[in-house]
Amino acid sequence: MRKRSSLIRWAAIFTLLMTVFFTTVELVRYARVRATFPTCLRVAGVPVGGLSYEEASERLVQVYLAPIELRYMDARIQVRPATLGFRLKLDNMLAAADKQRVAEPFWSGFWKYLWNNPISSKDIPLDAVYDDQRVVAFLENEIAIRYDIPAAPAMPVPGESGFYPGVSGSEMDYTLSLQRINAALSSNSNRTVILETRQTRAPTPSIGLLEIMLKDIINASTFDGLVELYLKDLRTGLVLHFTHSRIGEEEVPVNIAYSSWSTIKIPVLVSAFKRLSSPYDENVLTLMEQMVERSDNDSTDALAKAVIGSTFAPLDVTEDMQALGLANTFWGGFFTLGSPLLQNFKTPANQRFDYNTEPDRYAQTTPQDLGLLLEDIYYCAADYGGSLPLVFNGEITQEECRMMVEYLGLNRIGVLIQAGVPATVTVAHKHGWAYEVDDGYIHTIADAGIVYTPGGDYILAVFAHHPVQAVFDPVNLLVANLSAAAYNYFNLQNQ
């Protein structure tokens, strides 16, 4: 009996000792586990369970500060996140993780450990610093500058009115590329970025390139006189204005005084509408149509006398032009042979001594003056803008400006400016030339108009002068080619 009791006692002692022993072992193991991060814990998506603070820090650095690969077209570029201004907030993330490590009370945690229940934990999100400006600067200075393909503008065909087609290019889309880079920097697995590109359209050639092209056309022509050209883009306001002489080598300044011939009928049209009001006399409208469409001088005089003034209508037209700031345009007397010169006008243009076209004393103008007047008509017709409504205090209405454009558009002669554009394009213009009384030759040929095109509307005024004789066919071909070049310039996308 004693022997059995002794065995039981020793068995109990052994059991107790083993319990203490295994409990101590598990406590030691648990203490070691508790000294590291919880088994299932992830920081910024990276498993750090069972790691110490230093080990977890090192693993995060290895994952997030490893180079990312940027792919741009055919190029592969390795770049370190630090170069892009990316910085991990390690202390913040690991401090949050450490709180979860010690959040569970020791003994309750030990109890869960004994039953193989992991300590509850919540994943710690990525906490980092991003520098978008630094990323964009890197893309601009290190990648785009090397790999972007610039678009090339259309280039003129030497001596002709056409253009070689432009070439589109490709450039980086910084917005999408930045988003993708930040996504890669935030990822612990997808570290490859395909940088976005976008196609760029061929740019419009500069207005300076157009000037070179137009001068090349003049040089290639058989006309060996002087040409003055005024061109204005009615959408952007850009102006091209130059003279080009093949008579001498010296450049001649712009705003030369020319005989206006029938181009003076544009100012007459404006002055007439200034004095008219609806309803319009049908006879007056017929005279207007004949003045512009047929370029009839008798109709011009009759219209001026009936509407503007029976005796001094030319002076009234001149006064209207001066009110608009067109100092080089005047009409000094009626067209009818034998009509007196009502006033001898001196203008800044005809008082120059460097170049003299010996302009007609009865009517003179410049390409710029006509261009500015046509511009006022255009804006007045489009949205009642420009100088006409302001200078004339509303005496000219928007509808009347539209009627002016309509009448000028009836002048379909198929030569000069009109010959250089497609038949479907509206050219609201007035041309002019005359055989001069002194020698019976033509010396000045002019055309000025508003050109309405799909690619943009513009003003074009061209005056060609030759001191000996301006032969019509060479001048006509030249002006047509200049007009075609201007049209092609504004309609490159439609070629």
The 8 nearest C-alpha neighbors of each residue, nearest first, counted from 0:
[[1, 3, 2, 4, 5, 6, 7, 8],
 [2, 0, 4, 3, 5, 6, 7, 8],
 [1, 3, 5, 0, 4, 6, 7, 8],
 [4, 2, 6, 0, 5, 1, 7, 8],
 [5, 3, 1, 7, 6, 2, 8, 0],
 [4, 6, 8, 2, 3, 7, 1, 9],
 [7, 5, 9, 3, 8, 4, 10, 2],
 [6, 8, 10, 4, 5, 9, 11, 3],
 [9, 7, 5, 11, 6, 10, 12, 4],
 [10, 8, 12, 6, 11, 7, 13, 5],
 [9, 11, 7, 13, 8, 12, 6, 14],
 [12, 10, 14, 8, 13, 9, 15, 7],
 [11, 13, 9, 15, 14, 10, 16, 8],
 [12, 14, 10, 16, 11, 15, 9, 17],
 [15, 13, 11, 17, 12, 16, 18, 10],
 [16, 14, 18, 12, 13, 17, 11, 19],
 [15, 17, 13, 19, 18, 14, 20, 12],
 [18, 16, 20, 14, 19, 15, 21, 13],
 [19, 17, 15, 21, 16, 20, 22, 14],
 [18, 20, 16, 22, 17, 21, 23, 15],
 [19, 21, 17, 23, 18, 22, 16, 24],
 [22, 20, 24, 18, 23, 19, 17, 25],
 [21, 23, 19, 25, 24, 20, 18, 26],
 [22, 24, 26, 20, 21, 25, 19, 27],
 [25, 23, 21, 27, 26, 22, 28, 20],
 [26, 24, 28, 22, 27, 23, 29, 21],
 [27, 25, 23, 29, 28, 24, 30, 22],
 [28, 26, 30, 24, 25, 29, 23, 31],
 [27, 29, 25, 31, 30, 26, 24, 32],
 [28, 30, 32, 26, 31, 27, 25, 33],
 [31, 29, 33, 27, 28, 32, 26, 34],
 [30, 32, 28, 34, 29, 33, 27, 35],
 [33, 31, 29, 34, 35, 30, 28, 49],
 [32, 34, 30, 35, 31, 29, 100, 36],
 [33, 35, 31, 32, 30, 36, 51, 100],
 [36, 34, 51, 49, 50, 33, 32, 37],
 [35, 37, 48, 49, 100, 50, 38, 51],
 [38, 36, 48, 40, 39, 100, 49, 118],
 [37, 39, 48, 49, 40, 36, 117, 47],
 [40, 38, 48, 37, 41, 120, 46, 117],
 [39, 41, 48, 37, 38, 122, 120, 47],
 [42, 40, 46, 122, 45, 44, 47, 123],
 [41, 43, 123, 45, 44, 122, 124, 46],
 [44, 42, 125, 124, 45, 123, 41, 122],
 [43, 45, 42, 41, 46, 187, 124, 122],
 [44, 46, 41, 42, 43, 47, 59, 187],
 [47, 45, 41, 48, 40, 42, 44, 39],
 [48, 46, 50, 55, 41, 40, 45, 49],
 [49, 47, 38, 37, 36, 40, 50, 39],
 [48, 50, 35, 36, 38, 37, 47, 32],
 [51, 49, 35, 47, 48, 54, 55, 36],
 [50, 52, 35, 54, 53, 55, 36, 49],
 [51, 53, 55, 54, 56, 50, 93, 35],
 [54, 52, 56, 51, 55, 57, 50, 58],
 [55, 53, 51, 57, 56, 52, 50, 58],
 [56, 54, 58, 52, 57, 53, 47, 50],
 [55, 57, 53, 59, 54, 58, 52, 60],
 [56, 58, 54, 60, 55, 59, 61, 53],
 [59, 57, 61, 55, 60, 56, 54, 62],
 [60, 58, 62, 56, 61, 57, 63, 55],
 [59, 61, 57, 64, 63, 58, 62, 56],
 [60, 62, 58, 59, 65, 64, 63, 57],
 [63, 61, 59, 60, 65, 64, 187, 58],
 [64, 62, 60, 65, 61, 59, 187, 184],
 [63, 65, 60, 80, 61, 62, 66, 79],
 [64, 66, 63, 62, 61, 79, 67, 80],
 [67, 65, 79, 78, 77, 80, 64, 68],
 [66, 68, 190, 78, 77, 191, 79, 69],
 [67, 69, 77, 191, 76, 192, 190, 70],
 [70, 68, 192, 76, 75, 193, 191, 77],
 [71, 69, 75, 193, 74, 194, 192, 76],
 [72, 70, 74, 194, 73, 193, 69, 75],
 [71, 73, 74, 70, 146, 194, 196, 75],
 [74, 72, 71, 75, 70, 146, 76, 69],
 [73, 75, 71, 72, 70, 76, 69, 146],
 [76, 74, 70, 69, 71, 68, 77, 73],
 [75, 77, 69, 68, 78, 70, 74, 71],
 [78, 76, 68, 67, 66, 69, 75, 79],
 [79, 77, 66, 67, 76, 80, 68, 82],
 [78, 80, 66, 81, 82, 67, 65, 64],
 [79, 81, 83, 85, 82, 64, 66, 78],
 [82, 80, 84, 85, 83, 79, 86, 64],
 [83, 81, 80, 79, 84, 78, 85, 133],
 [84, 82, 134, 80, 81, 85, 133, 130],
 [83, 85, 81, 130, 82, 133, 129, 86],
 [84, 86, 129, 81, 80, 83, 128, 130],
 [87, 85, 128, 127, 84, 81, 88, 129],
 [88, 86, 127, 89, 128, 126, 85, 63],
 [87, 89, 127, 126, 91, 90, 92, 86],
 [90, 88, 92, 87, 91, 93, 56, 126],
 [89, 91, 93, 92, 88, 94, 95, 56],
 [90, 92, 94, 89, 88, 93, 95, 126],
 [93, 91, 95, 89, 94, 90, 96, 88],
 [94, 92, 96, 95, 90, 91, 97, 89],
 [93, 95, 97, 91, 96, 92, 90, 98],
 [96, 94, 92, 98, 93, 97, 91, 99],
 [95, 97, 93, 99, 94, 98, 92, 100],
 [98, 96, 100, 94, 99, 95, 93, 101],
 [99, 97, 95, 100, 96, 101, 102, 94],
 [98, 100, 102, 96, 97, 101, 120, 95],
 [101, 99, 97, 98, 36, 102, 37, 96],
 [102, 100, 98, 103, 99, 97, 104, 33],
 [101, 103, 99, 100, 98, 104, 97, 105],
 [102, 104, 101, 108, 105, 107, 100, 118],
 [105, 103, 107, 106, 108, 102, 101, 109],
 [104, 106, 108, 107, 109, 103, 101, 33],
 [107, 105, 109, 108, 104, 110, 103, 111],
 [108, 106, 110, 109, 104, 105, 111, 103],
 [107, 109, 111, 105, 106, 110, 103, 104],
 [110, 108, 106, 112, 107, 111, 105, 113],
 [109, 111, 107, 113, 112, 108, 106, 114],
 [112, 110, 116, 108, 114, 113, 109, 115],
 [111, 113, 109, 115, 110, 114, 116, 108],
 [112, 114, 110, 111, 115, 109, 116, 25],
 [113, 115, 111, 112, 116, 110, 109, 117],
 [114, 116, 112, 113, 111, 117, 110, 118],
 [115, 117, 111, 114, 112, 118, 113, 110],
 [118, 116, 119, 115, 112, 111, 38, 37],
 [117, 119, 37, 120, 116, 108, 111, 103],
 [120, 118, 117, 121, 37, 39, 103, 99],
 [121, 119, 40, 99, 118, 122, 37, 39],
 [122, 120, 123, 40, 119, 41, 99, 96],
 [123, 121, 41, 40, 42, 124, 120, 44],
 [122, 124, 42, 43, 41, 121, 92, 125],
 [125, 123, 43, 42, 126, 122, 44, 92],
 [124, 126, 43, 127, 123, 42, 92, 185],
 [125, 127, 88, 124, 87, 92, 128, 91],
 [128, 126, 87, 88, 86, 125, 129, 85],
 [127, 129, 86, 85, 87, 130, 126, 88],
 [130, 128, 85, 84, 131, 127, 86, 181],
 [129, 131, 84, 133, 132, 134, 85, 128],
 [132, 130, 134, 133, 135, 129, 177, 84],
 [133, 131, 135, 134, 130, 136, 137, 84],
 [132, 134, 136, 130, 131, 135, 83, 84],
 [133, 135, 83, 131, 137, 136, 132, 138],
 [136, 134, 138, 132, 137, 133, 139, 131],
 [135, 137, 133, 139, 134, 138, 140, 132],
 [138, 136, 134, 140, 135, 141, 139, 133],
 [139, 137, 135, 142, 136, 141, 140, 143],
 [138, 140, 143, 136, 137, 141, 142, 144],
 [141, 139, 137, 144, 138, 136, 142, 143],
 [140, 142, 137, 138, 139, 144, 143, 145],
 [143, 141, 138, 145, 144, 139, 146, 140],
 [144, 142, 139, 147, 146, 145, 138, 171],
 [143, 145, 142, 140, 146, 139, 147, 141],
 [146, 144, 143, 142, 147, 141, 140, 148],
 [145, 147, 143, 144, 142, 148, 71, 72],
 [148, 146, 170, 143, 169, 144, 145, 149],
 [147, 149, 168, 169, 146, 170, 150, 167],
 [150, 148, 168, 147, 151, 169, 170, 167],
 [149, 151, 168, 167, 201, 166, 199, 148],
 [150, 152, 166, 165, 201, 149, 167, 202],
 [153, 151, 165, 202, 201, 204, 203, 154],
 [165, 152, 154, 164, 163, 162, 204, 151],
 [153, 155, 163, 162, 152, 156, 164, 165],
 [156, 154, 162, 157, 163, 161, 212, 153],
 [155, 157, 162, 159, 161, 163, 158, 154],
 [158, 156, 159, 155, 215, 212, 216, 160],
 [157, 159, 216, 215, 219, 156, 160, 212],
 [160, 158, 156, 157, 161, 216, 155, 480],
 [159, 161, 484, 480, 483, 481, 156, 162],
 [162, 160, 156, 159, 155, 484, 487, 163],
 [163, 161, 155, 156, 154, 153, 164, 160],
 [162, 164, 154, 153, 155, 156, 165, 161],
 [165, 163, 153, 162, 166, 154, 152, 491],
 [153, 164, 166, 152, 201, 151, 163, 167],
 [167, 165, 151, 201, 150, 168, 152, 164],
 [168, 166, 150, 201, 200, 199, 151, 165],
 [169, 167, 150, 149, 199, 148, 198, 166],
 [170, 168, 198, 148, 199, 197, 147, 196],
 [169, 171, 147, 196, 197, 148, 198, 172],
 [170, 172, 196, 173, 195, 197, 143, 147],
 [171, 173, 196, 195, 174, 175, 176, 197],
 [172, 174, 176, 175, 171, 177, 135, 195],
 [173, 175, 177, 176, 172, 178, 195, 171],
 [176, 174, 178, 177, 173, 172, 195, 179],
 [175, 177, 194, 173, 179, 195, 178, 174],
 [178, 176, 180, 174, 175, 179, 173, 181],
 [179, 177, 175, 181, 176, 180, 182, 174],
 [178, 180, 182, 176, 177, 181, 183, 192],
 [181, 179, 183, 177, 182, 178, 192, 176],
 [180, 182, 184, 178, 183, 179, 185, 177],
 [181, 183, 179, 185, 180, 184, 178, 186],
 [184, 182, 186, 180, 190, 185, 181, 189],
 [183, 185, 181, 182, 186, 180, 63, 80],
 [186, 184, 182, 183, 181, 187, 125, 63],
 [187, 185, 183, 188, 184, 189, 182, 190],
 [186, 188, 62, 63, 189, 185, 44, 45],
 [187, 189, 186, 190, 62, 183, 191, 185],
 [190, 188, 186, 191, 183, 187, 192, 182],
 [189, 191, 67, 183, 188, 68, 192, 186],
 [190, 192, 68, 189, 67, 69, 183, 193],
 [193, 191, 69, 194, 70, 68, 180, 179],
 [192, 194, 70, 69, 71, 195, 191, 179],
 [195, 193, 176, 71, 70, 192, 196, 69],
 [194, 196, 172, 176, 171, 175, 193, 197],
 [197, 195, 171, 172, 170, 169, 194, 198],
 [198, 196, 169, 170, 172, 171, 199, 195],
 [197, 199, 169, 168, 170, 200, 196, 167],
 [200, 198, 168, 169, 167, 150, 197, 201],
 [201, 199, 167, 202, 150, 168, 198, 166],
 [200, 202, 167, 150, 152, 165, 166, 151],
 [203, 201, 152, 200, 204, 151, 150, 165],
 [202, 204, 152, 205, 201, 153, 491, 488],
 [205, 203, 152, 153, 202, 208, 206, 154],
 [204, 206, 207, 208, 203, 209, 202, 152],
 [205, 207, 209, 208, 210, 204, 239, 237],
 [208, 206, 210, 205, 209, 211, 239, 204],
 [207, 209, 211, 205, 210, 206, 212, 204],
 [208, 210, 212, 206, 207, 211, 213, 205],
 [209, 211, 207, 213, 212, 208, 214, 206],
 [212, 210, 208, 214, 209, 213, 215, 207],
 [211, 213, 209, 215, 210, 214, 208, 155],
 [214, 212, 216, 210, 215, 211, 481, 209],
 [213, 215, 217, 211, 216, 212, 218, 210],
 [216, 214, 218, 212, 158, 213, 217, 219],
 [215, 217, 158, 213, 219, 214, 218, 159],
 [218, 216, 214, 220, 215, 219, 213, 477],
 [219, 217, 215, 216, 220, 214, 245, 158],
 [218, 220, 216, 217, 158, 215, 221, 159],
 [221, 219, 217, 222, 218, 216, 477, 473],
 [220, 222, 473, 223, 219, 218, 477, 217],
 [223, 221, 220, 473, 224, 474, 477, 217],
 [224, 222, 245, 221, 246, 225, 465, 244],
 [223, 225, 465, 245, 246, 464, 222, 244],
 [226, 224, 244, 464, 463, 243, 245, 465],
 [225, 227, 463, 243, 242, 462, 244, 464],
 [228, 226, 242, 462, 241, 461, 243, 463],
 [227, 229, 461, 241, 240, 460, 242, 226],
 [228, 230, 240, 460, 366, 459, 239, 367],
 [231, 229, 459, 239, 458, 238, 240, 460],
 [232, 230, 238, 458, 457, 237, 233, 236],
 [231, 233, 457, 236, 237, 234, 235, 238],
 [234, 232, 457, 236, 456, 235, 231, 458],
 [233, 235, 232, 236, 455, 456, 457, 237],
 [236, 234, 237, 232, 233, 231, 238, 455],
 [235, 237, 232, 233, 234, 231, 238, 457],
 [238, 236, 232, 235, 231, 239, 233, 206],
 [239, 237, 231, 230, 236, 240, 232, 229],
 [238, 240, 230, 229, 231, 241, 237, 206],
 [241, 239, 229, 228, 230, 238, 242, 253],
 [242, 240, 228, 227, 253, 243, 239, 229],
 [243, 241, 227, 226, 253, 251, 228, 244],
 [242, 244, 226, 225, 227, 241, 245, 214],
 [245, 243, 225, 246, 224, 226, 247, 242],
 [244, 246, 223, 224, 247, 225, 243, 248],
 [245, 247, 244, 224, 223, 225, 248, 465],
 [248, 246, 249, 245, 244, 250, 224, 251],
 [247, 249, 250, 246, 245, 244, 251, 243],
 [250, 248, 247, 251, 244, 246, 245, 243],
 [249, 251, 248, 252, 243, 244, 242, 247],
 [250, 252, 242, 249, 253, 243, 244, 354],
 [253, 251, 250, 242, 254, 255, 241, 353],
 [252, 254, 242, 255, 241, 251, 227, 240],
 [255, 253, 365, 348, 256, 252, 367, 366],
 [254, 256, 348, 253, 365, 257, 349, 354],
 [255, 257, 348, 349, 365, 364, 254, 363],
 [258, 256, 358, 363, 364, 259, 365, 356],
 [257, 259, 358, 363, 359, 260, 362, 364],
 [258, 260, 363, 364, 262, 362, 263, 257],
 [259, 261, 431, 262, 258, 432, 263, 433],
 [262, 260, 431, 263, 264, 259, 430, 294],
 [261, 263, 264, 431, 259, 429, 260, 430],
 [264, 262, 261, 265, 266, 259, 260, 267],
 [263, 265, 267, 262, 266, 261, 268, 291],
 [264, 266, 268, 263, 267, 262, 269, 429],
 [267, 265, 269, 268, 264, 263, 270, 316],
 [268, 266, 264, 270, 265, 269, 271, 316],
 [269, 267, 265, 271, 266, 270, 264, 272],
 [270, 268, 266, 272, 271, 267, 273, 265],
 [271, 269, 273, 267, 272, 268, 316, 266],
 [270, 272, 268, 273, 274, 269, 307, 306],
 [273, 271, 275, 274, 269, 270, 395, 268],
 [272, 274, 270, 395, 271, 394, 275, 269],
 [275, 273, 272, 271, 306, 270, 307, 276],
 [276, 274, 272, 273, 271, 277, 279, 306],
 [275, 277, 278, 279, 274, 272, 273, 394],
 [278, 276, 279, 275, 280, 399, 398, 396],
 [277, 279, 276, 280, 275, 281, 284, 283],
 [280, 278, 277, 281, 276, 284, 275, 283],
 [279, 281, 283, 282, 284, 278, 277, 285],
 [282, 280, 284, 283, 285, 279, 286, 278],
 [281, 283, 285, 280, 284, 286, 279, 287],
 [284, 282, 286, 280, 285, 281, 287, 302],
 [285, 283, 287, 281, 286, 282, 288, 280],
 [284, 286, 282, 288, 283, 287, 281, 289],
 [285, 287, 283, 289, 298, 284, 288, 302],
 [288, 286, 284, 290, 285, 289, 291, 283],
 [287, 289, 285, 291, 290, 286, 292, 284],
 [288, 290, 293, 286, 292, 287, 291, 295],
 [291, 289, 294, 295, 287, 299, 288, 298],
 [292, 290, 294, 288, 289, 293, 410, 407],
 [291, 293, 410, 289, 409, 288, 294, 290],
 [294, 292, 289, 295, 291, 290, 410, 288],
 [293, 295, 290, 291, 292, 296, 289, 261],
 [294, 296, 290, 293, 298, 297, 289, 299],
 [297, 295, 299, 298, 334, 294, 300, 290],
 [298, 296, 300, 299, 295, 301, 335, 334],
 [299, 297, 301, 286, 296, 295, 290, 300],
 [298, 300, 296, 302, 290, 297, 301, 303],
 [299, 301, 303, 297, 302, 298, 333, 304],
 [300, 302, 298, 304, 299, 303, 305, 297],
 [303, 301, 305, 299, 300, 304, 286, 298],
 [302, 304, 307, 300, 306, 301, 305, 312],
 [303, 305, 309, 308, 301, 302, 306, 307],
 [306, 304, 302, 303, 301, 307, 309, 308],
 [305, 307, 303, 304, 302, 271, 308, 274],
 [308, 306, 303, 312, 304, 271, 305, 274],
 [309, 307, 312, 304, 310, 311, 306, 303],
 [308, 310, 304, 311, 312, 305, 307, 303],
 [311, 309, 308, 312, 304, 313, 307, 314],
 [310, 312, 314, 313, 308, 309, 315, 341],
 [311, 313, 308, 315, 307, 314, 303, 310],
 [314, 312, 330, 316, 315, 311, 332, 331],
 [313, 315, 317, 316, 311, 312, 318, 331],
 [316, 314, 318, 312, 317, 313, 319, 311],
 [315, 317, 313, 319, 314, 318, 270, 267],
 [318, 316, 329, 314, 320, 315, 319, 330],
 [317, 319, 315, 321, 316, 320, 314, 322],
 [320, 318, 322, 316, 317, 321, 315, 323],
 [321, 319, 323, 317, 325, 322, 318, 316],
 [320, 322, 324, 318, 325, 323, 319, 326],
 [323, 321, 319, 320, 324, 318, 390, 325],
 [324, 322, 320, 321, 325, 319, 390, 386],
 [323, 325, 321, 322, 326, 320, 368, 327],
 [326, 324, 321, 320, 368, 323, 327, 328],
 [325, 327, 321, 324, 328, 346, 347, 320],
 [328, 326, 346, 364, 325, 348, 365, 347],
 [329, 327, 364, 363, 326, 325, 320, 368],
 [330, 328, 317, 362, 363, 331, 327, 364],
 [331, 329, 362, 313, 317, 361, 332, 314],
 [330, 332, 361, 341, 342, 313, 340, 362],
 [333, 331, 340, 361, 341, 313, 330, 339],
 [332, 334, 335, 338, 300, 313, 331, 339],
 [335, 333, 296, 336, 300, 332, 338, 297],
 [336, 334, 333, 338, 337, 297, 296, 300],
 [337, 335, 338, 334, 333, 339, 332, 297],
 [336, 338, 339, 335, 334, 333, 340, 332],
 [337, 339, 336, 335, 333, 332, 340, 334],
 [340, 338, 341, 332, 337, 333, 331, 336],
 [339, 341, 332, 342, 331, 361, 338, 343],
 [340, 342, 331, 332, 339, 343, 314, 311],
 [343, 341, 331, 340, 344, 332, 314, 361],
 [342, 344, 345, 331, 360, 340, 341, 361],
 [345, 343, 342, 346, 329, 331, 360, 361],
 [344, 346, 349, 350, 343, 347, 348, 327],
 [345, 347, 348, 327, 349, 350, 344, 326],
 [348, 346, 350, 349, 327, 351, 345, 326],
 [347, 349, 256, 346, 255, 350, 351, 327],
 [350, 348, 256, 346, 351, 347, 345, 255],
 [349, 351, 347, 348, 346, 352, 345, 256],
 [352, 350, 349, 348, 353, 354, 347, 355],
 [351, 353, 354, 350, 355, 349, 348, 255],
 [354, 352, 351, 355, 251, 252, 255, 350],
 [355, 353, 352, 351, 356, 255, 251, 252],
 [354, 356, 357, 352, 353, 351, 256, 349],
 [355, 357, 358, 257, 354, 256, 466, 464],
 [358, 356, 355, 359, 257, 258, 256, 360],
 [359, 357, 258, 257, 356, 360, 256, 363],
 [358, 360, 258, 361, 362, 363, 357, 257],
 [359, 361, 362, 358, 343, 363, 331, 344],
 [362, 360, 331, 359, 332, 330, 340, 363],
 [363, 361, 330, 329, 259, 331, 360, 359],
 [362, 364, 259, 258, 328, 257, 329, 256],
 [363, 365, 328, 259, 327, 257, 256, 368],
 [364, 366, 368, 367, 256, 254, 257, 255],
 [367, 365, 369, 460, 368, 229, 370, 461],
 [366, 368, 370, 365, 369, 229, 371, 254],
 [369, 367, 371, 365, 370, 325, 366, 372],
 [370, 368, 372, 366, 367, 371, 373, 365],
 [369, 371, 367, 373, 368, 372, 366, 374],
 [370, 372, 374, 368, 369, 373, 367, 375],
 [373, 371, 369, 375, 374, 370, 368, 376],
 [374, 372, 376, 370, 375, 371, 369, 377],
 [373, 375, 371, 377, 372, 376, 370, 378],
 [376, 374, 385, 372, 378, 373, 377, 386],
 [375, 377, 373, 379, 374, 378, 400, 380],
 [376, 378, 374, 380, 375, 379, 381, 373],
 [379, 377, 384, 381, 385, 375, 380, 376],
 [378, 380, 383, 384, 376, 377, 381, 385],
 [381, 379, 401, 400, 377, 397, 378, 383],
 [382, 380, 378, 379, 383, 377, 384, 397],
 [383, 381, 384, 379, 380, 378, 397, 385],
 [384, 382, 379, 397, 380, 381, 378, 385],
 [385, 383, 379, 378, 382, 386, 388, 381],
 [384, 386, 375, 378, 379, 387, 383, 388],
 [385, 387, 389, 390, 388, 375, 384, 323],
 [386, 388, 390, 389, 391, 385, 375, 395],
 [389, 387, 393, 391, 392, 386, 390, 395],
 [390, 388, 392, 386, 387, 391, 393, 385],
 [389, 391, 387, 392, 386, 388, 323, 322],
 [390, 392, 394, 388, 389, 393, 387, 395],
 [393, 391, 389, 394, 390, 388, 395, 387],
 [392, 394, 388, 395, 391, 396, 389, 387],
 [393, 395, 273, 391, 392, 396, 388, 274],
 [396, 394, 273, 393, 388, 272, 399, 387],
 [397, 395, 399, 398, 393, 394, 400, 388],
 [396, 398, 400, 380, 383, 399, 379, 401],
 [397, 399, 401, 396, 400, 402, 380, 395],
 [398, 400, 402, 396, 401, 397, 403, 395],
 [401, 399, 380, 403, 397, 402, 398, 376],
 [400, 402, 380, 398, 404, 399, 403, 405],
 [401, 403, 405, 399, 400, 404, 406, 398],
 [404, 402, 400, 406, 401, 405, 407, 399],
 [405, 403, 401, 407, 402, 406, 427, 408],
 [404, 406, 402, 408, 403, 407, 401, 409],
 [407, 405, 403, 409, 408, 404, 402, 288],
 [408, 406, 427, 428, 404, 409, 405, 410],
 [407, 409, 427, 405, 406, 410, 426, 404],
 [410, 408, 406, 407, 411, 292, 405, 427],
 [411, 409, 292, 408, 407, 412, 291, 428],
 [412, 410, 409, 413, 408, 292, 417, 426],
 [411, 413, 414, 410, 417, 415, 418, 292],
 [414, 412, 418, 417, 411, 415, 416, 422],
 [413, 415, 418, 417, 412, 416, 475, 479],
 [414, 416, 479, 475, 478, 418, 417, 446],
 [417, 415, 482, 479, 418, 419, 478, 414],
 [416, 418, 413, 419, 414, 415, 420, 426],
 [419, 417, 414, 413, 479, 415, 416, 420],
 [418, 420, 483, 479, 482, 417, 416, 480],
 [419, 421, 483, 417, 418, 486, 422, 424],
 [422, 420, 423, 424, 419, 418, 417, 425],
 [421, 423, 424, 420, 425, 417, 418, 413],
 [424, 422, 421, 425, 420, 452, 426, 451],
 [425, 423, 422, 421, 452, 451, 426, 420],
 [424, 426, 451, 450, 427, 408, 423, 452],
 [425, 427, 450, 408, 449, 428, 448, 424],
 [428, 426, 408, 407, 449, 448, 404, 425],
 [448, 429, 427, 407, 447, 426, 449, 408],
 [430, 428, 262, 447, 446, 448, 407, 431],
 [429, 431, 446, 445, 262, 261, 447, 428],
 [430, 432, 261, 260, 445, 262, 444, 446],
 [433, 431, 444, 260, 443, 445, 441, 261],
 [434, 432, 441, 435, 260, 431, 443, 444],
 [435, 433, 441, 440, 439, 436, 432, 442],
 [434, 436, 439, 440, 437, 433, 441, 438],
 [435, 437, 439, 438, 434, 440, 433, 441],
 [436, 438, 435, 439, 440, 434, 441, 359],
 [439, 437, 440, 436, 435, 434, 441, 467],
 [438, 440, 435, 434, 436, 437, 441, 433],
 [441, 439, 434, 438, 435, 468, 442, 469],
 [440, 442, 434, 469, 433, 468, 443, 435],
 [441, 443, 469, 468, 465, 464, 466, 440],
 [444, 442, 464, 463, 441, 432, 469, 445],
 [445, 443, 432, 463, 462, 431, 464, 442],
 [446, 444, 462, 431, 430, 461, 463, 432],
 [445, 447, 430, 461, 460, 429, 431, 462],
 [448, 446, 460, 428, 459, 429, 461, 430],
 [428, 447, 449, 427, 459, 458, 426, 450],
 [448, 450, 458, 427, 426, 457, 428, 451],
 [449, 451, 426, 457, 456, 425, 458, 448],
 [450, 452, 456, 425, 424, 426, 449, 455],
 [451, 453, 455, 454, 456, 424, 450, 425],
 [454, 452, 455, 490, 451, 456, 493, 489],
 [455, 453, 490, 489, 452, 456, 492, 493],
 [456, 454, 452, 453, 489, 457, 234, 451],
 [457, 455, 451, 452, 450, 233, 232, 234],
 [456, 458, 232, 233, 450, 231, 449, 459],
 [459, 457, 449, 231, 230, 448, 370, 450],
 [458, 460, 230, 448, 447, 229, 457, 449],
 [459, 461, 447, 229, 366, 446, 228, 370],
 [460, 462, 228, 446, 445, 227, 447, 366],
 [463, 461, 445, 227, 226, 444, 228, 464],
 [462, 464, 226, 444, 443, 225, 445, 227],
 [465, 463, 443, 225, 442, 224, 469, 226],
 [464, 466, 224, 469, 442, 468, 467, 225],
 [465, 467, 468, 442, 464, 356, 224, 469],
 [468, 466, 465, 442, 469, 440, 441, 224],
 [469, 467, 442, 465, 441, 440, 470, 466],
 [468, 470, 442, 465, 441, 471, 464, 443],
 [471, 469, 472, 468, 473, 474, 441, 222],
 [470, 472, 474, 473, 475, 469, 444, 441],
 [471, 473, 475, 474, 470, 476, 477, 469],
 [474, 472, 476, 475, 222, 471, 221, 477],
 [475, 473, 477, 471, 476, 472, 478, 222],
 [474, 476, 415, 472, 478, 477, 473, 471],
 [477, 475, 479, 473, 474, 478, 480, 472],
 [476, 478, 474, 480, 479, 475, 473, 481],
 [479, 477, 481, 415, 475, 480, 476, 482],
 [478, 480, 419, 415, 482, 476, 418, 416],
 [481, 479, 483, 477, 482, 478, 160, 419],
 [482, 480, 478, 484, 483, 479, 213, 477],
 [481, 483, 419, 479, 485, 416, 480, 484],
 [484, 482, 419, 480, 486, 485, 481, 420],
 [483, 485, 160, 487, 481, 482, 486, 488],
 [486, 484, 488, 482, 483, 487, 481, 489],
 [485, 487, 483, 489, 488, 484, 490, 482],
 [488, 486, 490, 484, 489, 485, 491, 483],
 [489, 487, 485, 486, 490, 491, 484, 209],
 [488, 490, 454, 486, 487, 491, 455, 485],
 [491, 489, 454, 487, 493, 492, 488, 486],
 [490, 492, 493, 494, 487, 488, 489, 454],
 [493, 491, 490, 494, 454, 489, 487, 164],
 [492, 494, 490, 491, 454, 453, 487, 489],
 [493, 491, 492, 490, 487, 164, 162, 161]]
